[in-house]
């Protein structure tokens, strides 16, 4: 038991790079499968490259970003990629 747990304080568990990437790809996959236009997507992820969220991007920009994120997920965390795409 940690000191925080012993004192009854909540233990903060931060998001990891893997969890952020996994969640973003999974959500974007859902949006694409359901043909949700980028302007109506509910996302908080922001592209470091463009400084835009997928909601602010054109559909073409969002597609390029999605494919880049998928490739990153596959290369860094293939087991997580497989859990989304089988």
C-alpha positions as CSV (number, residue, x, y, z in Angstrom):
1,X,0.0,0.0,0.0
2,X,1.4,3.4,-1.0
3,X,1.4,6.4,1.4
4,X,-1.4,8.1,-0.6
5,X,-3.5,5.0,-0.4
6,X,-2.8,4.7,3.4
7,X,-3.9,8.3,3.9
8,X,-7.1,7.7,1.8
9,X,-6.1,10.0,-1.0
10,X,-6.9,9.2,-4.5
11,X,-4.0,7.8,-6.5
12,X,-3.6,9.7,-9.8
13,X,-3.0,7.5,-12.8
14,X,-2.0,9.6,-15.8
15,X,-2.7,8.7,-19.4
16,X,0.1,7.1,-21.2
17,X,1.1,7.8,-24.8
18,X,-0.3,4.3,-25.7
19,X,-3.7,5.0,-24.1
20,X,-4.0,8.4,-25.8
21,X,-3.0,7.1,-29.2
22,X,-5.3,4.0,-28.8
23,X,-8.3,6.1,-27.7
24,X,-7.8,8.6,-30.5
25,X,-7.5,6.0,-33.3
26,X,-10.5,4.0,-31.9
27,X,-12.7,7.1,-31.8
28,X,-11.6,8.3,-35.3
29,X,-12.3,4.8,-36.7
30,X,-15.8,5.0,-35.2
31,X,-16.4,8.4,-36.8
32,X,-15.2,7.2,-40.2
33,X,-17.3,4.0,-40.1
34,X,-20.4,6.1,-39.3
35,X,-19.6,8.8,-41.9
36,X,-19.6,11.5,-39.3
37,X,-18.3,14.7,-41.0
38,X,-15.1,16.1,-39.4
39,X,-17.0,19.3,-38.5
40,X,-19.4,17.3,-36.3
41,X,-16.8,15.0,-34.6
42,X,-16.6,15.0,-30.8
43,X,-12.9,14.9,-30.1
44,X,-10.4,16.6,-27.9
45,X,-7.3,15.4,-29.7
46,X,-5.2,18.0,-31.4
47,X,-2.7,17.4,-34.2
48,X,0.8,18.6,-33.2
49,X,1.6,19.2,-36.8
50,X,-1.3,21.5,-37.7
51,X,-2.5,22.6,-34.2
52,X,-6.0,21.7,-35.2
53,X,-8.5,19.2,-33.7
54,X,-10.0,16.8,-36.2
55,X,-13.2,18.8,-35.8
56,X,-11.4,21.9,-37.3
57,X,-9.8,20.0,-40.1
58,X,-11.2,19.4,-43.6
59,X,-12.2,15.8,-44.2
60,X,-9.0,15.3,-46.3
61,X,-6.8,16.6,-43.5
62,X,-8.5,14.4,-40.9
63,X,-8.1,11.4,-43.2
64,X,-4.3,12.0,-43.5
65,X,-4.0,12.5,-39.8
66,X,-6.0,9.3,-39.0
67,X,-3.8,7.2,-41.3
68,X,-0.6,8.7,-39.7
69,X,-2.0,7.8,-36.2
70,X,-2.9,4.3,-37.4
71,X,0.6,3.8,-38.7
72,X,2.1,5.1,-35.4
73,X,-0.1,2.8,-33.4
74,X,0.8,-0.2,-35.5
75,X,4.6,0.5,-35.3
76,X,4.7,1.3,-31.5
77,X,1.9,-0.8,-30.1
78,X,1.0,-3.6,-32.5
79,X,-1.1,-5.5,-29.9
80,X,-3.3,-2.4,-29.4
81,X,-3.6,-1.9,-33.1
82,X,-4.7,-5.6,-33.5
83,X,-7.3,-5.1,-30.8
84,X,-9.0,-2.3,-32.9
85,X,-8.4,-3.7,-36.4
86,X,-8.1,-7.4,-35.7
